């Protein structure tokens, strides 16, 4: 296929063709081996993950194929490939990592944005049926589901979602129900902010303004090249790795400084980056398997007309069946959605988790009780990934593969892969560790861009300065402008999150007959406004980077970003929701540290700039000659 003298572009073309063949060929191979039928989504996911890994290793080996006497040519080939992959994908990856750091606080951000909720109701009254007249007046003739969020062993919060809530889509507006007595209820309309959903979508698309089905194949290709750049970078640094591993030369040439920082950040977090690259490629290419790994649900019986099982009975049965499982939310889903590509993710806040066991029966729309919680048997299952599906009338178990104590080896491997990507294990320590690694990743990609730009600037003869060509000039502005624009936009979205959340007491419910349709339209409009606001900030950042002097631009963006976060912290503090639980306390602390860092960075740039200004002094008048 290739010889030692094959040009680099031809090697890359052949490598991409081989990767396409391996990943695309895994679909008929999986069908031939009957993997979807025997192992469901678990086997398909692991098979695709293995295919991505084989394609990545094969592409890396193909680029460096050669003989020993051409080792310098091979090194130059890797260096050229490594640099061009970095400059073409570094900005997108940096924005993806910056948004990814915020997705670790997606659920706390939702709670953080909402004003203080009404007090919880006693658990024994949390599932009392609402008056039919009240439901008809609200326009909710057939409830989609009842949601019971446990706040303590004896109290809970009952809510009535007004639309099917998909984990990767917009949140559903809810009617909060506070049972003041067995026959008296106080109703509240809660419209959560779509800001966490927007940040999650921005992270998955790496900032690309494209629909997610169009963006995901591009993201998959980018992640394969991202893994190729990681492996080629390790190969380049192996000869002098131990000599220069912990060395950062802050003085001297800028290129040497950027190289030391880039190498240090890359080598110290190499396992993390490889995990992110492979699992993201898995998420991007997984829709290829949708047609051969459809989810099936075991239909125990048709819809029962008996009363729903009480929460106390559910908790008692679960304590007997799975003592290590600690529930915190019960969803009585009475009107399930029909079969679609998101059916395997409708009940879980993570992709690729199939909520149903294997069966030869097709997907059925029947009521079920979905219980989420924490499984202390295996912390790798994550903070909010453990779940069990029950019959809502009898309490019998329908599915329990997301309980770590009931998982097969293959299922556990997939759970570990997803937990390593989401950082959903180990509690708050791992959450903060992943935030640090994500921010280091942003620095890793930014230093890669700066290293490439410093390398490709032309040196002016007889001068120590560098000459900016049109290519390096505009690439420099676009890379910095996009990263700073992403920072400004995300800070602005966080500031909007408490302003786009509504908690309204429903005192006069006679005027709310069209509440479900109004809620859905309002949520979509808010999401569009947030999207427009973010990309406006993003475009203004790039335009300002190309217009203003660099130090003025940086100070302006940092001050605006810090002002947005300061506004958000002030609002939630006045609402008394900044410290309502452990998760929101962590988010408040993280945003406070970010705000202080942004203000300090802006002050440092101003101070440094002022120190370079010449000191003005009044000269003495010349003395007349004698």
N, C-alpha and C positions, 0 to 999 in steps of 0.2 A: 504493500500500500504506500509506504513512504520510505525514502532513503535518507541518509544523513544530510544530504544537501537539499532536501525538499523545503521550499519557502514556508515561512511561518503562516501566511494566509491560507496556503493549501492545507497545512496541518490542521489549522483551526476549522476549516470547512469540512475536512474529513472527520474530525473529532465531533463536530456538531451533528453530522449525519449519523455517526455511530451512536451518539447519545440519544438521538431521536429514535433510532432503530431499537435500542435497548429498552427505553421507557415505553415507546409505543408498542413494541413487541411483547411487553409484559402482559398486555391485555389479553391477546389470544392464548398466551401461555397459561395465564391464570384460569382462563375459561377451560382450556384443555385439561389442566390439573384439577378442575372443579373446586378451586380454592374458595370462591364466594359461597358455595353451597355448604362446604364442610366447616369453614372457619368464619363465615360472614364477613363483616367489615374489618374485623381484627386481622384475619389472614390477608385480605386484600391490601390493607394499609402496610403491614410488615413486608409484603412482597414488593409493593411499590417503593417503600423506603430502601430495601435492598437493591432494587434496580437503580435508584438514584445514586446510591453509594458506588455501585459498580460502574455506572456511567461516569461519575466524577473521577474515580481512580483511573479508568481507562483513558479519559480525555487528558488527564495530567501526564500519564505515561506516554501517550502518543505525541504530545508536544515536545517532550524531552528525548525522544528516541534518537540515538546517535552512537558514535563509537568513542572510545576513550581519548583519542588524540584530538578530538574536537570538543573537549570539555568546555573550553572558553566560548565557543560558538553556542553550545547548549545553554550556558549561563546567560549569555546575551539574549538568547531567544526567550528564556524564562523571564528575564528582567524586562524586556520589551512588552511581553504579554502581560506581566504583572502590572506594569505601569498603565497601560492602556485600559485594562479592566478596571483599575482603580479610578481613573479620571472619568470614565464613562458611567460607572455605577456608584461611585462613592457618595455623590450628593443624595441619590435616592435612598441608599442604605442608611446614611446619616439621619435623614428625616424619618425613616422607618424606625430606627432605634430610639430617636427622641420621642416619637409618639408612643413607641412600645413601653418606654419607662412610665408613661402616664396610664397605659392600659392596666398596669399592675394595681392601680388604684381605681379601676372602673366602678366596681360596686361601692366602695367608700365614697367616691365622688357623687354617686347618685344619692346616697343618704346625706352627704354633706351639703348638697344643694337644696334639700327639702327643708321647709320650716318644721318646727317641732310638731310631731304627729299627735293626734289625740291619744289619751291614755288607753292602754290595752284593756280588753275585756276578760272576764273569767273564762277559763278554758272550757268549762262545761256548758257555757252559753254561746260559744264562738261559732257553732254551726246551726243555730236555730234558724229555720227557714224564714226568709223575708215575706212580708205581706204581699200577696199577689197584686193588690192595687198599687203598692209602692213600686214594684217591678214594672208594671204596665205604664205607670206615670213616667218612670225613668226611661222607658223605651227598651227595656231589657226583658223581653218576653220569655226567653229561654237563656238562662245564665250560661256563659261559656265555661266558667269554672269558678269555684270557690277557693280562695287562697288563705291559708292560715299560717301566719308567721309566729313561731313560738318566741315569746320574749322572756319567759321564765317557766319553771315546771308547772305553774298553775295559771298563767295568763298568756294571752295570745292576741294578735291583731288580725281581724277578719277583713278581707278585701274582695272586691268583685271586679276582676279585669274586664274591660269593655271590648277587647279584641284579642285574637290569638297573639301571644307574645313569643316571638322567635328570638333566640339568644343573639343572633348576629344581625338583627334588624332593629327597627325602632321600638322603644319600650311602649307598653300599652298603658293608656289611662285607666285609672281604677276608681272604684267607689269604696271608700273606707267606711266600715260599719262599726260603730261603737255601741255595744249592747249595754245600755244603762240599767235595764231591767228585762225580765223575760218577755215583755210585750212592748218595750220602748227602745227605739234605735235612733242614734244620731248619725246622720250621713254626711260624708265629706267627699268632695270631688278632688282627686289628686291627679295632676298631669305632670309626670316626671320630665326632667330635662332630657333632650336627645343628645346633649353634649358628649356623654360617655360613648354612645353609639357612633357618633361622628369620629371621635378620636380613635376608636377601635377600627373603623373602616379606613381611616387615614393610615393607620399602622399597617393594615393588611395590604393596602394598595401602594405603600411607600410614597405617599404624597401625589401619586398620579391622578389627575382629574378625569378619570375614566370610570365607567361602570365596572363593578367588581367582576362580572363574568369576563369582560374584555381584559381587565388588568391582570387577573391571576395567571394566565399563561406567560405573560411578560415577566411577572414576578418569579415564576418558576425558572425561567431561563436565566434571569439575573442571579438567582440564588445558586444555580449551578456554576456560573462564572465566578461568583463570589467565593464558592468553595475552591474553585480552581486557583483563584488568586491567593487564597490562604495557603494551599499546598505549595504553590510555586514560590511564595514568599519564604516559607520554611526551608525549602531547598536552597534558596539563594543565601539564607543566613546561616545555614548549618556550618560552613567552614569557620566562621569567626563568632559563632553564637556564644560560646562560653567566655570568650575574651571580652566581648562588648555587651553582654546580656544586661547588666544593671548599670551601664554607663550612659549618662545623659550629659553631653557637653553643651552647656548653655552658652558658652562663649565661643566666638569664632564664626565660621560661615553658617548662614541660615540653613543651607541644605543639610549639613551635618547635624544640626540641632533637630530638624524635622525628622531626619532618618532615625536618630536615637530614640526620640519619643515614639515614633511609629513602630519601631521594632520592639520596644519595651511593652507598649500596650498590646501589640499583636501576640507576642509570645506568651505573655502572662495570662491572656484570656483565650488562647487558641482552642481548648476543648469547648468552651462556651460558644465561640463563633461557629465551629463545625456543627455543633448540635443545632444551632439556630438555622444554619444554611440548609442542612438536610431535612429537618422537620418542616421548614417553610416550603421547600420544594415538594414535600409530601402533601402539604395542604393545597398547594397550587395545582398539582397534577392529579389530585384525588378525584375531581369530577370525571376524569377519563374512566374511572371504575364505576361510576354511578349506575351505568346501564347493566353491569354484571354483578353488582353487589347490593341489589335492592334490599331494603330492610323489610323484615317480616315480623308480624306480631301474632302471638298466640291468642286467638280469640276464645276465651273461656266460655262465654255465653253471650247471648244478645243482651241488650240493655235491660237491666233489672228495674222493676217498678217499686221495689222496697225502699225503705229509708236508707240514707247514707250511714255508713258506720261512723261512730263518734270518734273524735280525736283521742279521747282517753283510751278507748279500746285499741286503736291503732298503735299508740305508744306502748301499751302493755304487750301486744303481740310482737312488736318489733324488739322489745327488750328480751323477750323469751327466744325469738328466732335468731337475732344478731345482737348479742350483748355489747359488742364493741361499737355499734352504730349509734350515733347521737343525732337524732333528727332536729332540724331547725325550721323546716318549711314543709307544709302539706298542701298539695294542689289537687283538689277534686276536679278533674277535667271531665266535664259532662258532654262537651261538644267538640271532639277532637277534629283537627284539620284532616282533609283528605290526603291521599298519597301524593307526595311531591318530592323534589330533590332534597328538601330540608327536613323530611320526616325523621331522619336519623339524628337530628340535632334539636328538634323542637323542645325537648324536655331537659336539655343539658346546656350549660354555659361553656361548652367546648366542642369543636368539630370532631368528627370521626368517632364519636362515642355513640354506638348503637344502643338505644334503650331497650331493645327487644331481643329475645333469644331466637335461635334458628327454628324455622318451621316451614313446612311445605305450603302453608296457607298464605293467601295474599294479604296485603295490608287491609285491616278492617278499621272502620271508624266506630269505636265503642268506648264507653266511659272507662276511665281508669283513675287510680289514685297514685300520684307521683310524689314520693317523699325524698327530699334532699337532706343531706346532713354531713357529718364528719365521721369517718371510719378510723378509729384509733388503732385498729389492728395493723394497718400499714400506712404510715404517714405519706408515702409516695402517691396515694390516691388523691391527695390535694386537700386544700381548704374547703372547697365547695364542689367536689366532683363525685363524691359518694352518693349513691341513690338506689332506690328500690321501687318497683312498680307493683301495686296491689290492685285487687278488685275493690272498687269503692263501696260495694254493698256487703260483701262477705269478708273482706280483709285477706283473702287468700293471695299468695305470692304469684305474680305473673312473670316477673323478671328480676334477677338479682345479680347480673354479671358485673355491675358497677360497685359491688361490695368487694373490697379487696380480699376478704376472707373466703369468698366464693368464686374467685377468678382462676381461670386456667393459666398455664405458663405463658402461652401466646398472648392472652389478654393482658397479663401483667406486664409483659414487655412493651405492648402498645401504651399502657398506662404510664410506664416510666418515661417513654419517649415524649408523650404529651406533657407530663409533669415537668420534665426537664426544659421544655420549650416555654411553658407558661410560668414556671417558678412557683407552682401551686403546692409545694411541699415545704415542710420545715418551719411553717409559721412566719412570724414577722421578721425573723433573722434572715431567712432566704428571700423574702420580699425586698428588704433593704439591700441585700447582696446583689440581687438582680438589677435593682435600680442603679447601683454603683457600676455594675458591669455594662449596663445599657449606656450610661453616660460615658464610660470609658470607650465604648464602641463608637459613640459620636466623635470623640476625640481621635480615635483610631482612623476613621475615614477622613476626617478633616486634615489630619497630618499627612495622610496619603495624598490628598489633593495638593496640599501646599508643597510637598516633596516633589511631585511631578512638575508643578509650575516652576519651582526654583531650578529644576534640572533643565527645563526647556527654554528658560529665558536666555537670550543671547548676551554674551559679554562684549561690552564696548572696548575697543582697543585702547590701551594706555590709560584706562580708567578702571576703578574697582567696582563701579555700579553695573547694573544689568539693564539691558534694553528690552522693553516690553513690546513684543510683537502683537499684532491684532488678535491672534488666536489665544495667547496666554493672557492678554488683557481682559478679553471678554469671558474666558473660562474662569478667571479669577473672580470677576464680578458676579458671574452666575453662581459659582459654587458657594461663595460667602453670602450672597444675597438670598439664595434659596434656603440655606441653613438658618440664617437670622430671620428670614421671613417665616419659616416654620416655627421658630421659637416665639416670635411676636404673635402669630396666629393662634398657637396653642394657649399662650397666656391670655389672649383675648377671649377664646372659647371658655376657658375656666372662669373668667370674670363674668361671662354671660350665663353660666350654668345656674347660679342662684336666681338670676333674673328671669329665666325661662321655665321655672318650676312654679306650679300653681297649686295651692291647697285652699279650696273654697268650701265653706259650710253650705250644705244644700238645705237651706231653711224653707224656701218656697220651691218645691220640686215640681210643681205643676207646669213650670216654664221650661222643664228640661226633658221634654218628650223625645227630642232628637239628639240626646246627649251622646250616644255612641258615634253617630256620623260626624257630629261637631268635633268630638275628641280626636278622631282619626284625621280629619282635615286640618285641625289646628296643629297636631303633632308633625304632619308632613310639612306644613308651612314653616314651623319653627326650625325644622331640620334644614330646609332650603335657605332660611335666613342665616343660620349658623354657617352653612357651607359658603354662602356668598360673602359673609364677613371674613372668614378665614382666607379665602383666595384673594379678597381685596387687600388684606394685610400682606399676603405673600407677594402680590404684584407690586404693591407700593414699596416693599422692601427691596426688590430687585431694581426697581426704577430709581430709588434713592441711592442704592449702592453705585449705580452708573452715573449719578448726577453730582452728589455731594462729595467733598473730601472724605477720605476714609475714616479719620478719627471722629469727625462730626457725625457721620453715618452710624458708626458703632455706638457712640454715646446716645444718639437719638433712639435707636432701636432698644438698647438696654434700659433706658429710662422709661420708654413706653411699656416695655414688657414688665418691668418692676411695678409700674403704676397699675397695670391691669391686675397683677397678683395682689397688690396692696388693697385694691378696691374689693376683690373677692374675699380676702381675709376679713376686711372690715365688715362686709355685709353678713357673713356667716357668724361672726362674733356677736354682732348686734342681735342676730336671730337666736343666739344661744345654741347653735348646732355644731360648733367647731369641736366640742369635746364631749359629744353625747355618747360615744362608745370608743373602744380601742382602735377600730379601723379609722374612724374619722379623726381621732387624735393623731394617728400616724400620718394621715394625709395633711392635716394642719401643720404638723411639724415639718413635713417635706416641703410644703409650699412656703412656709416661713423661712426655711433655710435657702430655698431658691430665691426668694425675694431679697434676702440679705445679700446673697451672692451677686445678684444682678445690680443692686444699688452700689455694692462695693466695687464691682468691675467698672461701672460707669465712672465712679469717683477716681479709681486708679488711672483710667485712661486720661481723664481731665488733668489729674495731678501730674502725670508723666508728660503730657503735652505742655502744660504750663512751665515745667522745669526746663524745656528747650527754648522758651522764648528769651530773647536777649534782654538783659537788664538795661533799662533806660537810665541814663545818667546825663546830667547837665555839664557840658564842657565849659571850662574856664575861658573867658575871652582872651584873645591874643594880646600879649604885652607889646607896647610900641617900642620900636627900636630906639636905642639911645642916640 
